Amino acid sequence: MTEGYLSYEVQGAAMKLVRDVMLVKQGESVVVTADTSTDMRVVEAVMKAAYTIGAVPVLIKYPTTGKAFEEPALPVANAVAAADVWIEFAYYCVMHSPCFQKAIANGARYTCLCGMDTIMLVNTVGKINYGMVVEFGEYLTQRVQKADEVIVRDANGTDLKAYNRGRKVKHSGQLATKKGYPIMLGGQVSWCPVEETIEGTIVFDAALFPPAEIGILREPVRVTFHEGRVTDISGGAQAEIFKKWIDSFQDPNMYRLAHYSIGFNPGVRKATGRIVEDERIFGCIEFGIGSQGASLNGAFWDAAAHTDGVVSKPTIILDGEVIEENGVYKDPVCIEYCKKLGIAEYE
């Protein structure tokens, strides 16, 4: 018995992604970008699904660059800028780059699924109650948006405090209903508190990417912030790799905390090394450092790159109320959603 391909399940999940999540319609152009690190079985299934619906799927595949969030070759940039729908599978995604910003400005419905293989597609899209995950995300969006003080703690040493001051929260895992609005894989809400109020320490303990040399963490990486900017990075060998990577850009915006993201995809229960999956580990919180997208409604800035790190079992306190403790939801409404989603710990 193998879980290595699951061809029927993959095709079903691809149709679900194209039709029910990206809301592709007959006659629309669907640009799929992939690099030589992409699982082409996923790409083929998505292309077939788009064609079956009556859309015009266009595949662009290019060599793996080894560098994420950088502008691609001009033919790639030009193609995505003209897309109705853009599905990015390239392992080294170009999100936040100038062509991404142009595509969004031109009204593309975009999703970043970098590193998605057949098992990830089946587990995070095909097998889950996607509509219920979206509904849960809507609740979390409103719950966080109503709060001012946000405290995140963890037994691993994470202790971070910030204030929302009315900042909007982006439900990044929703359906692609809006033109020019990027969405992400279901199971994530994102925002950034007022950047200058962010103080404390994050200890990443599950995953961190890029740089490509890390992925799954073997040891904690401790990052200290003052007024929303990195002031210290410490830990072992992986922390040193991370510090050298950030320093190498010689860009002051690479030291800015860009977003908080709560992860809750029922198909992800542990780190896999694929960051799009890892930042949706059920019950985790993920933080981005570097470029901040305009759709987050924060201060908005460009940086040379962007990186994401995961704290797997956080305690999240909103205005003094614990909504999650050690990775387990305590908010009564959250608990009910967890039960509906079939999360074993809540049944």
Secondary structure, 3 states (H helix, E strand, C coil): CCCCCCHHHHHHHHHHHHHHHCCCCCCCEEEEEEECCCCHHHHHHHHHHHHHHCCEEEEEEECCCCCCCCCCCHHHHHHHHCCCEEEECCCCCCCCCHHHHHHHHCCCEEEECCCCCHHHHHHHHHCCCHHHHHHHHHHHHHHHHCCCEEEEECCCCCEEEEECCCCCCECCCCCCCCCCCCEECCCEEEECCCHHHCEEEEEECCEEECCCCCEECCCCEEEEEECCEEEEEEECHHHHHHHHHHHHCCCHHHHEEEEEEEECECCCCCCCCCHHHHCCECCCEEEEEEEECHHHCCCCEEEEEEEEEEECCCEEEECCEEEEECCEECCHHHHHHHHHCCCHHHC
